[in-house]
């Protein structure tokens, strides 16, 4: 994928994916300090929103906090379900690119009516209905996206949510961010073998296996939006706990940073199911194909995500799909 060839450059989606590079380069961790202060004071945080605004940003931040052993209760939930919870002791961050997502606005209104003092918004637009219902908000620097599928905003939301954890931990995020933009660009532009594209096109279902940090799950959603194909997210080792019963010969499984201790089990199960297996990792693996990406240390999830986008764009281009406009999906899925 690149912006030098018209077959890619004609689409807003590709332009916005490539816009991830300057978005990462310009990200300022200090922007989230006001939320981090509230989280540290409360000792707990709820990340809520819908779809791409929550899946990777919230789950990646939670994984980081748990990995570091932070003394913070980190939760994430869809907004309707979060409305059922007592969030009076939580700092709450509500993510919505448009700032008009119905479910998220309903949660914001509920919290405001309850006199909640630590409700914050994150949006790609200024002065949104969501921000007006919150105590304070932040506007993403990446700007509004024209393509239906959110891309660069997902990465900036992810960085914002994760930076909250860096503040709470008393860690400087700047060294971890150094060089990330270049590694993201490499992942976005590396050649995707034509064989993998054909495997995806010939599959009944495209599976993504990976940790519950939102990366594989977000790629599962993007598969629907970008390639118009059926997909499924296989968390952790879910792929070897029964799903093989319904996998069809010729299906494909993308394993994001597969667990080394489970290599042999994965190989055995997938061979029995007669499916193609492609790993996305920083090192060679024993699977049928491995897409090798740069090692970005603490920031690795963003590189994996961008490599997955690259693959999906190649499939969409090969199929002659209008990458910007799915036939049914809407830019704002459920607008107030």
N, C-alpha and C positions, 0 to 999 in steps of 0.2 A: 504494500500500500504506500502511495506517495502522492504528492501534489504536482508532480511534473507531467504526469500523463492524464489526459482529459477523462479517460474512463473512470478515474478516481476523483479528480479535482472537480468534476461537475456536480458532485454531491455535497450538500451541506454536512451530511453525516461524517464524511471523510475529513472535510475541512475542520470540523469541530473535534474529531478524534485527534487530529494533528495539533489542534489548538491546546491539547493537554500539555504539550511541551512547555510553552510559555506560561501556562497556568501554574504548573509545578514550579517553574523558575521564579515566578513572582509571588508565590505564596508566602505570607508573613504569619508565623506562628503566634505572634503577639495579638492577632485579631481575635483569638478565642479566650484571651485572658479573663474577660469579664464573666464568661460562662464558667471557666475553670475555678474562679474564686468562689462562685456560688456552689459549685459541685463540692469543692473542698470543705466548705462550711457545712453543707448538708450531709456529706458523707455518703451520698447516693445520687444517682442520676438516671433518668428515664429518657432514652432517645426514642422519639416516635415520628412517624411519617408513613408514607405509602410507597411501595415499589422501589425503584432505584434510589429514591431519596433516603431510604432507610436501610435496605438490605446490606450493602457493602459498608457504607459509612458507620452505621451503628455496630454491626457485628465485628468489623475490624477493630474498632475502638475497644469493644468489650474484650476481644481476644488479647489485645495488647495489655489492658489493665489486669486481666487474669494471669497472663504470662509473667508480668512483673510482680504479681502478688500485692497490688495496691489495696490499701484498706478502704476501698470504695465499692459500694454495691452498684453495679452497672447493669441496667436492664434495657431491653428494647422490645417494642411491641407496636403492632398496627394501632392506629388511632382509635378505632371503635372499641377494640378490646381494652386499650389503655383507659378509656372512659369508665370502665367498670372498676378501676383500681383506686385505692386511696393514695393519692400522690402528694398529700399535704406535706410530707417530710422530704420529698424529692426535689432536686433541681430538674427541670424539664426542658429539653431542647427539641423543638418541633421543626422538622425539615420538610420543605416544600418548595421546589424550584419556582413554581408559579406564584406561590403565596395565596392560592385560591382553592387548594385541594379541600374538598368538602369534609372528608373525615377528620383531617388535621385541624381545620377551622372549628369544627364542632368541639374537639377536645380543648382547643385554646379558649373558646367561649365558656366552656364548663369550668375550666380552671380559673378564669377571670372572675366568673360569678361567685366562685368559692373564696375569692380573695387571695389566690395563690400569688406569692411574691417572687418566685424564681422561675418564671416561664419565659423562654427565649425562642426567637425564630431564626431560621437560616433559609434564605431565599436568593434567587437569581435576580429578583426585581426589587426596586426600592418602594417604600411606602405601600406595602401590600395589605390586604385585609388581615392576613395572618399577623403581620408585624404590629398592626394596630391593636390586636387583641393580646399582645404579649408585653412584658415589662420592657424588653429591649430586643433588638434584632441586629443581625449582621447580613449584609448583602454581598454575595459572592462576586469576586473580581472577574470571573470568566465571562460574565454576561449571559444574556438569554440565548438559547439554542433554537435554531430553525428546524432541525430534523426532529422527528417524533421521538426517536430513541435518545435518551440522555446519555452523554458520554463525559466530556470534560468536566461537567458539573458534578458528576459522581465522584471523580477524583478529588476535586476541590472540597466537596462535602466530606469526603473521607479524611483528607488532610486536616480539615477544621475539627472534626470530631476526635480524631486521634491526637491532635495537638492539645486538646483539653487534658488528656491523660498525661502527656509530657509535662504540662504545667503542674498538675497535681503531684506528679512524681518528683518534681523539682529538677527535671532533666532539661538540658538544652537540645532542642530538636534540630538546630541548624546543621550540626555535623552530619546527622543522618540524611538530611535533605541534599547535601552537597553531592553533585553528580547525578542526582535522580532524574532530572529532566533529560539528560543525554541517554540514560539507560532506558527511560520510557520511549524515547524516540527510536532507539534501536529495536525495541520490542514491536513498535508500531510498523516498522519498515522492513523487518527481516523477511527474506523470501519464504513463502509458504509452499512446500512441495505440492505440485499439481495432483499427485497421488492422494494426498490428504483431502483436498477439495473434492475429488471424485468419490472418495469414501463417504464424505458427509452427504453428498448429493444422492448417493445410492442407499443411504440408511433410512429405515422406517422411523427410528428414534435416535436422537443425538443425546448422549448422556455426559454429564460433567460430574466428576468425582473430586472431592477435596474437603478441606477442613471447613468448619462452620464459622468462617470469617467473612462470608459474603461474596468472595471472589467467584467461586464455581457457581454459586447460586445466581449471582448477577449475570454471569455468562449464559446461564440457562435461560434467563429472561430475555437477554439480548438475542439469543438464537431465534426465539419466537419473533421478535420485532424486526430483525435484520434479514434472516433467511426464510421466514415464514414456515419453519419446520418444527415438528414436535420435539420437545426436549424434556429432560428430567434431571433433577439434582440428586446426586447420591452422596450424602454426608459421610465423612470419615471412611469407614469400611462397610457402609451400607451395601456397596456393590457386591459383597460376598455373603450377604445375609438374606438371600432369597430372590432378589430382583432378577437374577440370572434365569429364573424359571420362565420369565416372559420376554427376555431379550430374544431378538430374531437374528438369524444369520445375516451378516452384512451390516448390522447396526454398528455404531462407533461410540467409544468411550474416551473422553479426554480426561486424563488424570492430572490435576493441578498439584504439583509437588507431592507425588505419591509417597506414602509412608514406606520407608525402606524395609522395615520389619515385616511388611505384608507383601513384598514383591512376589514371592513364590506363590502365595495364596491367590493373588490377583492373576498371575500368569495361568495358573491351573484353571480357575473358574472361567476366565474369559476365553481360554482355548476351548473349553467345553461348550461355551455358548456360541462359539464361532463368530465373535465380533472383533472389529478392528480396535486397537488400543493405541492412543497417542498420548504421551506424557508431555507436560509443559513444566520444565525444570531448569535449574542452573547447571546441571551436570548430566552426563549420559545415563540412561536407564536401560533395563533389559527388554523394554516393551517394543512393539512393532516399529514405532517411530518416536523420536523425542525432539520436540522443539526446544532448543537450548537458548535461554535468555540470560542477560547479564545478572550478576549477583548484586543486589541492592541492599543487603543486610536487613535492618529493621524495616525498610520501606519496600521489601520484596513483593507484597501483595499487589501494589500498583503496577509493577512490571508484568506480573502474571496476567492481570486484568487486560492490559494493553495488548499483550501477545494474543489473547483470546479474541479481542476485537479484530485484530489483523486477520485472523483465520476466517472469522465470520464475514468480513467485508469481501474477502476473496471468493467465498462461496456465493454471496449475493451478486457480485459482479459477474461471476461465471454463469449465473442463472438469468442475468439480464433484469434483475429486480430494481425497482425504483427504491433506493435505500432510504430516501427521505420520507416516504409516505406509505406506510402500511395501509391496507385497504380498510381495516376496521379499527385498529388501535388509534387512540387520540393522544394529542400532546399532553393535555390535562385529563387524566383518566376519568375522574369524577369531580367535576368542577362545581363549586358553590355558586 
